């Protein structure tokens, strides 16, 4: 397979596509019309963009803002989390209409499901409204959805299987995982005899399991004298060479991403989807008794136009554009690991840079896939998702607010975000529009309020023998800053519907009583429980919440029940979201450019539900059927 890295990748990629008949470029539309690219940058807050010095690394996004328009903020769903806000972005409706009320939620109708029967909000089962990619395809717009939420499992409602020209979908995040990513040390390897499929000069041969996959690695010496591993699936001669290279030191701007990773190794086993594996060898001793090897996730990249492509075409896609990687892979920051000692525990930054290299791999694959889909399918609408900067700010924003040395690694990550922006902007031609949005901001958090322990002490939450919440016996169930009352409207509910209001009021009284040990002002800073607030913030509906709260800056809500103080200092400061979406630090971004948009202009605050109508406006089509938002161009 060709390596599609570095400045030349955009020139190499079309050759890879043309070389595969099943993936030859689609024909051009009969009439050239302006195209629209909509991309969500997970966790990119307006406040971060404007005030955080690290955001100066977003050079391409700042240049786009200078020639386009930026909203004063984008109001996300309540709670301000990823799955529900993306559903609002795609459908133009809040969760009370579209069915996605949180990252994880109970199922509707209440009479048919116990309250503990949950479904992931990232998946398609809970979506009850038409998403943008279906609305556009239904109206004859050639459309691609790259890593959009609420796509998988594939259903006609989210794939457009019955449409004359269904959208093309590429999705990995919720797709089957053949094996998770791993950091491997010498103790994780078994020494095995070398066989005829190993290189004749192999000094040592190793083996390890990754789910159903048996990998083998043969230690050899490269021509320049450095050590390398020749890695393959046991029983298959196909292999990749993984050269040892020191941990990356240079920031990513201007260089190839993930440049020390191996080429992708196709893993094509019976009974499993075809996947691609990548490897990175940081250290290895002469006898291979000690090593640090990273193995990427083995996860399906679901590729479909109405229906999933045939296996041969799925393999052709992997060989042309590479596999799905998604997020980076760190180890718990609270302790040393195979990848090294965390900086906060006396490390020298090696552990952090190695984690960033795994983020680079994910971003490189996102960029490759975007270019492939754009060139192969020539859409008028591309809907895309980028998992950054959310992932790295969860890890380091809190620590960076206390120790500015952490910002060096955040800068690295923000340069990766800018590479994605640069890629999507580079796809445009005259007459096209591009819209960058996000699902929420991010706040530094140092303390937490253990709400389930507080509610247990008040008799509102029951625990089972293992110390976990027993939903069947609990009157109140708490999620991310929001709760619902377990009324008899739910199958097996324990609170009469007539007592619902009383239980809400008692719960609010208990929550607002919580104070820090030093007796300062209440930790809960806001309560939202009226019908008007549910409609404004979108947290109601058949499987929504009855009330939500916000907390003071620096605090977060935890549902842990492991005992100890109800209010406590976190083991490590982190970046968090999920709070009131109108808080300045929770506002997402909306930055757009194109011939129909103001040059250097500013819009007032917009809502996540206004984005699908805006994109529809730019395409000159009707918004999704269930949309409740309004395009800023129509105000």
Phi, psi and omega per residue, in radians:
X1 nan 2.479 3.107
X2 -1.234 2.510 3.032
X3 -1.518 2.124 -3.060
X4 -1.805 1.103 -3.095
X5 -2.202 2.824 3.064
X6 1.401 -3.100 -3.036
X7 -1.039 -0.430 -3.075
X8 -1.538 0.037 -2.996
X9 -1.102 -0.599 -3.094
X10 -1.199 -0.435 3.117
X11 -1.444 -0.546 -3.119
X12 -1.336 -0.624 -2.998
X13 -0.997 -0.793 3.136
X14 -1.030 -0.582 3.114
X15 -1.104 -0.694 3.132
X16 -1.132 -0.623 -3.125
X17 -1.242 -0.832 -3.074
X18 -1.113 -0.507 -3.089
X19 -1.240 -0.183 -3.109
X20 -1.995 1.864 -3.055
X21 -0.945 -0.712 -3.088
X22 -1.127 -0.365 -3.102
X23 -2.019 0.424 3.106
X24 -1.069 2.588 -3.060
X25 -0.965 2.414 3.080
X26 -1.157 2.747 -3.129
X27 -1.192 2.657 3.115
X28 -1.198 2.549 3.009
X29 -1.026 2.622 -3.099
X30 -1.077 -0.678 -3.126
X31 -2.171 2.297 -3.140
X32 -1.282 2.093 3.075
X33 -2.129 2.711 3.116
X34 -1.029 2.387 -3.119
X35 -1.807 2.830 -3.133
X36 -2.327 2.327 3.012
X37 -2.005 2.186 3.063
X38 -2.022 2.114 -3.114
X39 -2.279 2.298 3.034
X40 -1.718 2.229 3.044
X41 -1.793 1.736 -2.998
X42 -0.985 2.174 3.035
X43 1.408 0.151 -3.131
X44 -1.473 1.724 -3.075
X45 -1.504 2.645 3.069
X46 -1.051 -0.763 -3.133
X47 -1.117 -0.733 3.079
X48 -1.064 -0.782 -3.100
X49 -1.085 -0.688 -3.048
X50 -1.505 -0.590 -2.914
X51 -2.023 -0.396 -3.071
X52 -1.439 2.140 -3.138
X53 -0.985 -0.509 3.141
X54 -1.077 -0.514 -3.102
X55 -1.201 -0.148 3.031
X56 -1.105 -0.302 3.074
X57 -1.232 -0.238 -3.112
X58 -1.476 1.097 -3.027
X59 -1.136 -0.760 -3.130
X60 -1.169 -0.684 3.135
X61 -1.205 -0.636 3.104
X62 -1.202 -0.657 3.083
X63 -1.133 -0.671 3.100
X64 -1.142 -0.738 3.124
X65 -1.074 -0.654 -3.111
X66 -1.119 -0.552 -3.130
X67 -1.804 0.101 -3.118
X68 -2.270 -2.490 -3.079
X69 -2.292 2.548 3.086
X70 -2.294 2.357 3.057
X71 -1.379 2.727 3.076
X72 -1.177 -0.071 3.103
X73 2.697 2.758 3.091
X74 -2.083 2.076 -3.081
X75 -1.443 2.133 -3.124
X76 -1.549 -3.071 3.092
X77 -1.228 2.868 2.969
X78 -1.915 2.144 -0.040
X79 -1.230 2.760 -3.063
X80 -1.407 1.343 -3.104
X81 -2.157 3.046 -2.872
X82 -1.333 -0.896 -3.015
X83 -1.130 -0.849 -3.067
X84 -1.214 -0.649 3.128
X85 -1.231 -0.635 3.068
X86 -1.131 -0.687 3.067
X87 -1.044 -0.660 3.085
X88 -1.164 -0.705 3.088
X89 -1.052 -0.769 -3.048
X90 -1.322 -0.637 -2.992
X91 -1.716 -0.344 -3.052
X92 1.327 0.310 -3.130
X93 -2.452 2.645 3.069
X94 -1.320 3.030 -3.082
X95 -1.121 -0.413 3.101
X96 -1.156 -0.334 3.083
X97 -1.815 -0.826 -3.022
X98 -1.484 -0.191 3.038
X99 1.612 -0.181 -3.126
X100 -1.783 1.769 -2.997
X101 -1.803 -0.200 -3.139
X102 -2.935 3.134 3.076
X103 -1.147 -0.501 3.056
X104 -2.495 2.380 -2.965
X105 -2.637 2.752 3.031
X106 -1.283 2.912 -3.102
X107 -1.701 2.575 3.000
X108 -1.798 2.731 -0.023
X109 -1.345 2.711 -3.062
X110 -1.095 -0.625 -3.085
X111 -1.174 -0.330 -3.071
X112 -1.785 -0.157 -3.026
X113 -2.327 2.385 2.945
X114 -1.136 2.628 -3.088
X115 -1.129 -0.418 -3.135
X116 -1.410 -0.115 -3.137
X117 -1.432 1.686 -3.006
X118 -1.801 2.790 3.012
X119 -2.381 2.590 3.095
X120 -1.204 2.317 3.077
X121 -1.212 -0.262 3.111
X122 -1.340 -0.350 -3.061
X123 -1.560 3.007 -3.006
X124 -1.503 -0.297 -2.986
X125 -1.033 -0.599 -3.059
X126 -1.534 -0.143 -3.058
X127 -1.298 2.173 -3.103
X128 -1.999 0.090 -3.082
X129 -2.214 2.758 -3.107
X130 -1.305 2.193 3.074
X131 -1.448 2.866 -3.045
X132 -1.020 -0.716 -3.073
X133 -1.171 -0.481 3.064
X134 -1.360 -0.744 3.124
X135 -1.022 -0.756 -3.128
X136 -1.182 -0.810 -3.141
X137 -1.097 -0.666 3.115
X138 -1.053 -0.503 -3.122
X139 -1.725 0.321 3.006
X140 1.505 0.230 3.138
X141 -1.599 2.172 3.077
X142 -1.168 2.138 -2.907
X143 -2.328 2.511 3.034
X144 -2.250 2.348 3.025
X145 -2.027 1.990 -3.109
X146 -1.857 1.858 3.078
X147 1.114 0.493 3.055
X148 -1.163 2.585 3.037
X149 -1.278 2.914 3.089
X150 1.042 0.562 3.094
X151 -1.780 -0.682 -3.016
X152 -1.927 2.473 -0.016
X153 -1.105 2.616 -3.096
X154 -1.144 2.157 3.087
X155 -2.318 2.650 -3.109
X156 -0.970 -0.581 -3.102
X157 -1.165 -0.410 -3.119
X158 -2.003 -0.115 3.086
X159 -1.954 -0.254 -3.118
X160 1.159 0.620 -3.048
X161 -1.011 -0.479 -3.109
X162 -1.629 0.023 -3.090
X163 -1.421 2.721 3.118
X164 -1.117 -0.642 3.114
X165 -2.325 1.385 -3.079
X166 -1.163 2.749 3.105
X167 -1.222 2.739 2.983
X168 -1.614 2.349 -3.059
X169 -2.173 2.319 2.956
X170 -2.157 2.124 -3.073
X171 -2.536 2.377 3.110
X172 -2.218 -0.562 -2.923
X173 -0.987 -0.707 -3.131
X174 -1.758 0.043 -3.099
X175 -1.320 2.877 -3.107
X176 -1.004 2.392 3.054
X177 -1.747 2.050 3.071
X178 -1.291 -0.707 3.086
X179 -2.768 2.463 3.137
X180 -1.303 2.856 3.027
X181 -1.149 2.646 -3.108
X182 -2.518 2.523 2.862
X183 -1.706 2.119 -3.017
X184 -1.976 2.262 3.014
X185 -1.925 -3.127 -3.109
X186 -1.017 -0.614 -3.123
X187 -1.220 -0.259 -3.140
X188 -1.527 -0.094 -3.072
X189 -1.847 2.532 2.987
X190 -1.855 2.353 3.046
X191 -1.387 2.283 -3.098
X192 -2.305 2.731 3.069
X193 -1.121 2.446 3.040
X194 -1.246 2.578 3.135
X195 -2.172 -3.028 -2.996
X196 -1.174 -0.362 3.100
X197 -1.482 -0.114 3.072
X198 -1.525 2.723 3.122
X199 -1.024 2.497 -3.102
X200 -1.110 -0.407 -3.130
X201 -1.656 0.227 -3.118
X202 -1.104 2.243 3.119
X203 -1.536 -0.653 -3.121
X204 -2.451 2.484 3.046
X205 -2.116 2.426 -3.060
X206 -2.200 2.794 3.103
X207 -2.542 2.618 3.013
X208 -2.696 2.778 3.134
X209 -1.755 2.465 3.004
X210 -2.282 1.587 -3.027
X211 1.056 -2.214 3.141
X212 -1.434 0.023 -3.042
X213 -1.747 2.315 3.028
X214 -1.822 1.969 3.100
X215 -1.673 2.601 3.018
X216 -2.214 2.576 3.087
X217 -2.403 2.293 3.109
X218 -1.925 2.238 3.133
X219 -1.454 2.137 3.099
X220 -2.347 3.120 3.131
X221 -2.051 2.265 3.121
X222 -1.281 2.907 -3.100
X223 -1.018 -0.593 -3.130
X224 -1.457 0.065 3.053
X225 1.651 -0.017 3.122
X226 -1.485 2.708 3.135
X227 -1.410 2.616 3.130
X228 -2.638 2.765 3.052
X229 -1.955 2.374 2.999
X230 -1.772 1.920 -2.975
X231 -1.879 2.407 3.087
X232 -2.633 2.969 2.996
X233 -1.480 2.337 -3.105
X234 -0.968 2.270 3.139
X235 1.576 -0.009 -3.121
X236 -2.226 2.316 -3.110
X237 -1.325 -0.392 -3.129
X238 -0.994 2.341 -3.037
X239 -2.591 2.918 2.970
X240 -2.274 2.686 3.099
X241 -1.754 2.238 -3.112
X242 -2.023 1.735 -3.112
X243 -1.411 2.494 3.065
X244 -1.260 2.349 3.085
X245 -2.562 2.523 3.137
X246 -1.132 2.792 3.123
X247 -1.001 2.376 -3.102
X248 -1.016 2.393 3.110
X249 -1.948 -0.534 -3.001
X250 -1.464 2.402 3.004
X251 -1.024 2.708 -2.956
X252 -1.340 -0.254 -3.084
X253 -1.061 2.219 3.056
X254 1.467 0.050 3.099
X255 -2.241 2.909 3.095
X256 -1.155 2.456 3.115
X257 -1.412 2.532 3.077
X258 0.872 0.772 -2.956
X259 -1.261 -0.255 3.138
X260 -1.763 0.086 3.064
X261 -1.386 2.728 3.057
X262 -1.219 2.896 2.854
X263 -1.071 2.885 3.103
X264 -1.283 2.405 3.058
X265 -1.806 2.022 3.109
X266 -1.201 2.208 3.071
X267 -1.979 1.854 -3.027
X268 -2.193 1.584 -3.066
X269 -2.008 2.564 3.095
X270 -1.027 2.423 3.105
X271 1.416 -0.008 3.125
X272 -2.237 2.609 3.042
X273 -1.188 2.601 3.061
X274 -1.164 2.392 -3.121
X275 -2.430 2.949 3.112
X276 -2.111 2.373 3.115
X277 -1.982 2.498 3.088
X278 -2.172 2.600 -3.067
X279 -2.341 2.609 3.108
X280 -2.443 2.100 -3.117
X281 -1.795 1.922 -3.124
X282 -1.573 -0.719 -3.097
X283 -2.505 2.592 2.966
X284 -2.817 2.356 3.117
X285 -1.425 2.880 -3.101
X286 -0.983 -0.553 -3.138
X287 -1.801 0.149 3.111
X288 1.129 0.258 3.100
X289 -1.280 -0.398 3.100
X290 -2.244 2.281 3.115
X291 -2.777 2.865 2.964
X292 -2.284 1.897 -3.095
X293 -2.183 2.293 3.052
X294 -1.819 2.311 3.046
X295 -2.032 2.194 -3.107
X296 -1.232 2.912 3.034
X297 -1.080 2.537 3.006
X298 -1.874 1.707 -3.023
X299 -2.367 2.449 -3.100
X300 -1.135 2.449 2.934
X301 -1.800 1.755 -3.099
X302 -1.297 2.121 -3.046
X303 -2.165 2.064 -3.009
X304 -2.576 2.526 2.891
X305 -2.229 1.622 -3.000
X306 1.410 -1.002 3.087
X307 -2.222 2.703 3.098
X308 -1.021 2.525 3.109
X309 -1.203 2.808 3.091
X310 -1.105 2.749 -3.097
X311 -0.984 -0.714 -3.139
X312 -1.076 -0.671 3.122
X313 -1.282 -0.576 3.059
X314 -1.104 -0.705 3.099
X315 -1.173 -0.719 3.108
X316 -1.053 -0.679 3.080
X317 -1.079 -0.824 -3.136
X318 -1.045 -0.700 -3.128
X319 -1.256 -0.466 3.140
X320 -1.479 -0.750 -2.998
X321 -2.066 -0.160 3.137
X322 1.582 2.993 -3.042
X323 -1.512 2.997 3.067
X324 -1.467 2.362 3.112
X325 -2.101 -0.729 3.116
X326 1.306 -2.204 -3.058
X327 -1.358 2.924 2.998
X328 -1.300 3.123 -3.131
X329 -2.349 1.799 3.017
X330 -1.772 3.041 2.972
X331 -1.863 2.832 -3.119
X332 -0.918 2.244 -3.057
X333 -1.300 -0.151 -3.099
X334 -1.448 -0.065 -3.113
X335 -2.687 2.768 3.059
X336 -1.120 2.731 3.134
X337 -2.539 -2.995 3.120
X338 -1.031 -0.640 -3.074
X339 -1.387 -0.064 3.062
X340 2.263 -3.020 -3.128
X341 -1.714 2.263 3.123
X342 -1.027 2.611 -3.138
X343 -0.994 -0.696 -3.126
X344 -1.205 -0.150 3.108
X345 -2.011 0.435 3.091
X346 1.691 0.121 3.101
X347 -1.265 2.930 -3.097
X348 -1.809 0.182 -3.130
X349 1.730 -0.136 3.122
X350 -1.057 -0.795 -3.138
X351 -1.003 -0.766 -3.108
X352 -1.175 -0.725 -3.136
X353 -1.191 -0.595 3.100
X354 -1.157 -0.722 3.054
X355 -1.058 -0.739 3.128
X356 -1.083 -0.580 3.076
X357 -1.098 -0.613 3.086
X358 -1.216 -0.587 3.029
X359 -1.115 -0.679 3.104
X360 -1.037 -0.735 3.139
X361 -1.046 -0.806 3.114
X362 -1.073 -0.737 -3.139
X363 -1.200 -0.672 3.099
X364 -1.024 -0.739 -3.134
X365 -1.226 -0.623 3.050
X366 -1.038 -0.776 -3.138
X367 -1.131 -0.788 3.122
X368 -1.042 -0.785 -3.099
X369 -1.147 -0.683 3.110
X370 -1.052 -0.816 -3.140
X371 -1.122 -0.735 3.125
X372 -1.050 -0.890 -3.081
X373 -1.101 -0.685 -3.137
X374 -1.149 -0.750 -3.095
X375 -1.354 -0.639 -3.111
X376 -1.280 -0.778 -2.978
X377 -1.822 -0.256 3.099
X378 0.814 1.019 -3.070
X379 -1.318 2.794 2.917
X380 -1.546 -0.427 3.080
X381 -2.266 2.199 2.992
X382 -2.075 2.127 3.060
X383 -1.861 2.092 -3.059
X384 -2.237 2.819 -3.140
X385 -2.393 2.357 3.082
X386 -2.176 2.276 -2.992
X387 -1.397 0.111 -3.068
X388 -2.079 2.706 0.141
X389 -1.542 0.170 -3.066
X390 -0.867 -0.870 -3.012
X391 -1.076 -0.814 -3.072
X392 -1.333 -0.519 3.108
X393 -1.311 -0.511 2.945
X394 -0.990 -0.733 -3.072
X395 -1.275 -0.731 -2.857
X396 -2.195 -0.188 -3.080
X397 -1.048 -0.786 -3.128
X398 -1.063 -0.770 3.134
X399 -1.214 -0.610 3.130
X400 -1.126 -0.516 3.117
X401 -1.237 -0.308 3.111
X402 -1.864 -0.377 -3.103
X403 -2.543 1.836 -3.031
X404 -1.115 -0.220 3.127
X405 -1.138 -0.402 3.094
X406 -1.203 -0.334 -3.116
X407 -1.170 -0.386 3.107
X408 -1.074 -0.605 -3.132
X409 -1.453 -0.533 3.020
X410 -1.142 -0.669 3.089
X411 -1.042 -0.723 3.086
X412 -0.973 -0.874 -3.120
X413 -1.143 -0.675 3.128
X414 -1.189 -0.530 3.018
X415 -1.151 -0.578 3.057
X416 -1.139 -0.746 3.076
X417 -1.005 -0.748 -3.107
X418 -1.169 -0.530 3.062
X419 -1.117 -0.671 3.084
X420 -1.139 -0.801 3.117
X421 -1.008 -0.810 3.138
X422 -0.996 -0.728 -3.131
X423 -1.123 -0.881 -3.112
X424 -1.132 -0.732 3.111
X425 -1.095 -0.632 -3.129
X426 -1.175 -0.223 3.096
X427 -1.407 -0.268 -3.003
X428 -1.322 2.692 2.954
X429 -2.205 3.029 3.115
X430 -0.991 2.388 -3.141
X431 1.625 -0.136 -3.141
X432 -1.588 2.800 3.070
X433 -2.148 2.647 3.038
X434 -2.371 2.446 -3.097
X435 -2.296 2.089 3.028
X436 -1.848 2.291 3.134
X437 -2.334 3.076 2.986
X438 -2.588 2.928 -3.023
X439 -1.653 -0.263 -3.131
X440 -3.129 3.006 2.983
X441 -1.672 -2.653 -3.121
X442 -2.700 2.477 -3.126
X443 -2.264 2.513 3.060
X444 -1.306 2.349 -3.076
X445 -2.246 2.317 3.126
X446 -2.099 -0.338 -3.072
X447 -2.288 2.793 3.111
X448 -2.442 2.656 3.091
X449 -1.920 2.063 -3.121
X450 -1.476 1.567 -2.981
X451 -1.202 -0.636 -3.103
X452 -1.177 -0.572 3.058
X453 -1.181 -0.672 3.099
X454 -1.112 -0.781 -3.117
X455 -1.282 -0.533 3.055
X456 -1.105 -0.768 -3.134
X457 -1.110 -0.418 3.122
X458 -1.609 0.032 3.123
X459 1.389 0.256 -3.103
X460 -1.689 -0.351 3.124
X461 -2.186 2.360 3.089
X462 -1.878 2.528 3.086
X463 -1.943 2.600 3.089
X464 -1.536 -3.034 -3.062
X465 -1.110 -0.437 3.138
X466 -1.544 0.000 3.128
X467 1.530 0.184 3.105
X468 -1.688 2.799 3.119
X469 -1.098 2.248 3.065
X470 -1.708 1.697 -3.048
X471 -1.051 -0.645 -3.065
X472 -1.089 -0.497 -3.091
X473 -1.868 -0.011 -3.084
X474 -1.577 2.502 3.079
X475 -1.442 -0.500 -3.071
X476 -2.285 2.424 3.080
X477 -2.159 2.172 -3.034
X478 -1.819 2.372 3.044
X479 -1.992 -2.408 -3.105
X480 -1.479 1.594 3.133
X481 1.211 0.098 -3.118
X482 -2.371 2.769 3.109
X483 -2.488 2.803 3.009
X484 -2.277 2.687 3.116
X485 -1.603 2.329 -3.076
X486 -1.449 1.232 -3.099
X487 -1.389 2.976 3.114
X488 -1.315 0.085 2.925
X489 -1.171 -0.502 3.078
X490 -1.473 2.593 3.048
X491 -1.054 2.096 -3.122
X492 1.407 0.224 -3.126
X493 -1.092 2.682 -3.027
X494 -1.999 -0.158 -3.128
X495 -1.906 2.127 3.060
X496 -0.993 2.424 -3.112
X497 -0.978 -0.513 -3.136
X498 -1.175 -0.326 -3.134
X499 -1.758 0.105 -3.060
X500 -1.012 -0.870 -3.109
X501 -1.055 -0.714 -3.132
X502 -1.114 -0.688 3.132
X503 -1.211 -0.671 3.068
X504 -1.028 -0.824 -3.101
X505 -1.129 -0.688 3.109
X506 -1.138 -0.739 3.141
X507 -1.077 -0.783 3.126
X508 -1.070 -0.736 3.136
X509 -1.078 -0.716 3.126
X510 -1.146 -0.810 -3.093
X511 -1.128 -0.739 -3.095
X512 -1.304 -0.147 3.100
X513 -1.411 -0.261 -3.054
X514 -1.227 2.300 3.119
X515 -2.372 2.716 3.050
X516 -1.111 2.814 -3.126
X517 -0.979 -0.526 -3.114
X518 -1.389 0.006 3.020
X519 1.331 0.523 3.124
X520 -1.357 -2.843 -3.129
X521 -1.107 2.796 3.141
X522 -0.957 2.580 3.096
X523 -1.266 -0.705 3.103
X524 -1.302 2.104 -3.038
X525 -1.810 -0.155 -3.141
X526 -2.831 2.560 3.121
X527 -2.252 2.382 -3.068
X528 -2.324 1.877 -3.001
X529 -2.499 0.096 -3.119
X530 -1.598 2.840 3.091
X531 -1.054 -0.678 -3.134
X532 -1.127 -0.693 3.130
X533 -1.230 -0.636 3.075
X534 -1.109 -0.715 3.136
X535 -1.204 -0.697 -3.093
X536 -1.217 -0.667 -3.067
X537 -1.796 -0.137 2.980
X538 1.393 0.244 -2.995
X539 -1.627 0.107 3.121
X540 -1.605 -2.602 3.114
X541 1.698 3.070 -3.045
X542 -1.001 -0.580 3.112
X543 -2.154 0.497 -3.137
X544 -1.665 -2.935 -3.078
X545 -1.694 2.781 3.091
X546 -1.584 -0.487 3.139
X547 -2.778 2.727 3.098
X548 -2.344 2.789 3.091
X549 -2.276 2.825 2.912
X550 -2.128 2.803 -3.117
X551 -2.220 2.866 -3.124
X552 -1.051 2.611 3.034
X553 -0.946 2.457 -3.111
X554 1.635 -0.200 -3.133
X555 -1.964 2.739 2.973
X556 -2.453 2.875 3.086
X557 -1.653 2.354 3.046
X558 -2.120 2.438 3.089
X559 -1.706 0.185 -3.131
X560 -1.075 2.576 3.129
X561 -2.194 0.540 -3.019
X562 -1.506 0.257 3.086
X563 1.472 -3.070 -3.135
X564 1.500 -2.994 -3.092
X565 -1.053 2.533 3.109
X566 -1.284 -0.613 3.054
X567 -1.957 2.177 -3.059
X568 -2.569 2.775 3.027
X569 -1.403 2.367 3.138
X570 -1.222 2.643 3.139
X571 -1.063 -0.545 -3.126
X572 -2.617 2.271 3.075
X573 -1.057 2.469 -3.117
X574 -2.351 3.074 2.944
X575 -1.763 2.366 -3.085
X576 -2.442 2.869 3.043
X577 -2.521 -2.944 -3.076
X578 1.837 -0.019 -3.064
X579 -1.487 -3.026 3.119
X580 -0.964 2.146 -2.999
X581 -1.204 -0.259 3.101
X582 -1.541 -0.063 3.037
X583 -1.076 2.431 -3.126
X584 -0.941 -0.627 -3.113
X585 -1.397 -0.114 3.111
X586 -1.785 -0.163 -3.109
X587 -1.171 2.298 3.041
X588 -1.411 -3.056 3.116
X589 -1.847 2.716 2.903
X590 -2.487 1.838 3.128
X591 -2.227 2.217 -3.047
X592 -2.504 2.711 3.122
X593 -2.618 2.661 3.138
X594 2.688 2.979 -2.999
X595 -1.094 -0.432 -3.102
X596 -1.652 0.091 -3.062
X597 -1.984 2.663 -3.133
X598 -1.032 2.485 3.117
X599 -1.584 1.938 -3.107
X600 1.250 0.357 -3.060
X601 -1.532 3.026 3.110
X602 -2.328 2.303 3.009
X603 -1.763 2.677 2.968
X604 -1.158 3.083 3.110
X605 -0.913 2.386 3.030
X606 -2.002 2.975 3.107
X607 -1.940 2.703 3.087
X608 -0.957 -0.600 -3.104
X609 -1.289 -0.101 3.092
X610 -1.544 -0.167 -3.011
X611 -1.289 -0.835 3.122
X612 -1.047 -0.747 3.039
X613 -1.072 -0.629 3.098
X614 -1.106 -0.859 -3.134
X615 -1.097 -0.695 3.086
X616 -1.063 -0.717 3.095
X617 -1.027 -0.789 -3.126
X618 -1.169 -0.456 3.094
X619 -1.553 -0.119 -3.056
X620 1.046 0.781 3.053
X621 -2.241 2.977 3.063
X622 -1.339 2.586 3.114
X623 -1.206 2.970 3.078
X624 -0.911 2.590 -2.984
X625 -0.953 -0.620 -3.027
X626 -1.726 0.137 -3.056
X627 -1.089 2.433 3.062
X628 -2.035 -0.209 -3.136
X629 -1.377 -3.139 -3.080
X630 -2.449 2.318 3.117
X631 -1.097 2.373 3.071
X632 -1.104 -0.322 3.079
X633 -1.283 -0.218 -3.114
X634 -1.783 0.187 -3.098
X635 -1.824 nan nan
